[in-house]
Amino acid sequence: MNIDPSTTKYLISARLEAEGIVEKPDIVGAVFGQTEGLLGEELDLRDLQKSGRIGRIEVDVVSKKGRTEGLIMIPSSLDQVETSIMAASLETIDRVGPCKATIRVDKVEDVRVTKRNKIVERARQLLTSMLESSKTSGMDLLDEVRASVQVSEIVSYGAERLPSGPNVSDSDAIIIVEGRQDVLNLLRSGIKNAIAVEGTNVPKTVQELSKEKVVTAFVDGDRGGDLILRELLQVGEVDFIARAPRGREVEELTQKQIMKSLRNKIPADQFVEMYGLAGQVYKPEDDTAGPVEREEAPPRPQPRPPMPSPARQEHRNEPRNEPRMEPRNEPRPEPAGEPGFEPPMREPTPAASRAGNPKLEKYRDMLTQISGSSKARILNDNDSIAAEVPVRALVETLRTNRQARAVVFDGIITQRILDIASEIGMRSVVGMKMGTITKQPSGIEVYTKTDLPVP
């Protein structure tokens, strides 16, 4: 309904019910006709409407099942008393056209109060918006200046002109990310030693940096991040791995999420063992021998011996079963223990000598105590506990602790741990099981859970 605001101080709302079908002209005629002369000349509805003190009568009706219901709206610029009398006079109407009808006034609304409420509400919204804009203007200015400085800090590194932070050259540790936006996001968080690979094809510059510095690969939590990580592990020397939350990208992380992801990084050796990527990882010590010999030599001869086996010459039905069974069983023992490597470690500790060896029994008890805790115990010269650290920090701890003589830890014995143990002069390494070992340093006793005496 359209109410004329120029003539409205109060709004009379009345509800009509008629026992029959009536239309708007019938209702308006009944209002004028049955109130005429009822309130005297001063409150005659026609005169009041001509003078503009009563506005246009609006009616909204609905007919259903032989009955009519409607809403009558009468705007008024009279005072409160006169408007109340006018509203009460509507309830005297008992017939509309040929039908009986009743009118009940629902309310007389002060339109000015409603307008004031709307004004207050809108003013509150405007004030809130104004306060927020004035409060954030200073912060926005600071952020804008800071962002412009951070963008200006991004530099091009190496022959490939890779996007990087300004501290990549001078820092001992770097963070490898996927693209330019990832470097910018890390700069916003105050991290200035990041460099981008700009795709899945890792540049030579990054490969060379990985051999000189401590490298943390910080990749997206999606399929692209998996591909870049595999490429990095194959062509570079990665020390730690950090992942964005699943389904998220590094460039869209907040500062808190970036710091949390970097704090939760894990050693690359542990990641490789967890996901079975041992045969796909770059090893600097194998540069002279060539990674192809180590990776391709074991798999190729293994499937072939079963093919010319005697069973193939006896019957034609059996060869189909044997080649299917043996390739499944043969490769499994190799990654876990390297058959050519286990005998040298187990020979010094046969079952007879293990049974009464107090040192091995002590190692067994320690390994049992920390089983399932992912912790490592570093021992000194007299086999007393010098430190207890998480397994993920074991490599870094051993590099800085030159007094360690033995280590017992709830994890997988890797080539890197053995190399560090040899460098610092350790005599014993005890873990849950063996990883992929290409060479065993001399002078170090290596034990797994199965090598220790049974209580």
Stockholm file with secondary structure:
# STOCKHOLM 1.0

chainA/1-455         MNIDPSTTKYLISARLEAEGIVEKPDIVGAVFGQTEGLLGEELDLRDLQKSGRIGRIEVDVVSKKGRTEGLIMIPSSLDQVETSIMAASLETIDRVGPCKATIRVDKVEDVRVTKRNKIVERARQLLTSMLESSKTSGMDLLDEVRASVQVSEIVSYGAERLPSGPNVSDSDAIIIVEGRQDVLNLLRSGIKNAIAVEGTNVPKTVQELSKEKVVTAFVDGDRGGDLILRELLQVGEVDFIARAPRGREVEELTQKQIMKSLRNKIPADQFVEMYGLAGQVYKPEDDTAGPVEREEAPPRPQPRPPMPSPARQEHRNEPRNEPRMEPRNEPRPEPAGEPGFEPPMREPTPAASRAGNPKLEKYRDMLTQISGSSKARILNDNDSIAAEVPVRALVETLRTNRQARAVVFDGIITQRILDIASEIGMRSVVGMKMGTITKQPSGIEVYTKTDLPVP
#=GR chainA/1-455 SS CCCCGGGCSEEEEEEEEESSCCCHHHHHHHHHHHHTTTSCGGGCHHHHHHTTSBCCCEEEEEEETTEEEEEEEEEECSCHHHHHHHHHHHTTCCEETTEEEEEEEEEEEEHHHHHHHHHHHHHHHHHHHHHHHHHHHHHHHHHHHHHHHHHHHCEEETTTTEEECTTTTTCSEEEEESSHHHHHHHHHTTCCCEEECCSSSCCHHHHHHHHHSEEEEEECSSHHHHHHHHHHHHHSCCCEEEECCTTCCGGGCCHHHHHHHHHTCEEHHHHHHHHTCGGGSCCGGGTTTCHHHHHHTTTTTTTSTTTTCHHHHHCSSHHHHHHHHHHHHSTTHHHHHCTTTHHHHHTTSCHHHHHTCHHHHHHHHHHHHHTTTTEEEEECTTSCEEEEEEGGGHHHHHHHCTTCCEEEESSEECHHHHHHHHHTTCCEEECSEECCCSCCCTTCEEECTTTSCCC
#=GC SS_cons         CCCCGGGCSEEEEEEEEESSCCCHHHHHHHHHHHHTTTSCGGGCHHHHHHTTSBCCCEEEEEEETTEEEEEEEEEECSCHHHHHHHHHHHTTCCEETTEEEEEEEEEEEEHHHHHHHHHHHHHHHHHHHHHHHHHHHHHHHHHHHHHHHHHHHCEEETTTTEEECTTTTTCSEEEEESSHHHHHHHHHTTCCCEEECCSSSCCHHHHHHHHHSEEEEEECSSHHHHHHHHHHHHHSCCCEEEECCTTCCGGGCCHHHHHHHHHTCEEHHHHHHHHTCGGGSCCGGGTTTCHHHHHHTTTTTTTSTTTTCHHHHHCSSHHHHHHHHHHHHSTTHHHHHCTTTHHHHHTTSCHHHHHTCHHHHHHHHHHHHHTTTTEEEEECTTSCEEEEEEGGGHHHHHHHCTTCCEEEESSEECHHHHHHHHHTTCCEEECSEECCCSCCCTTCEEECTTTSCCC
//
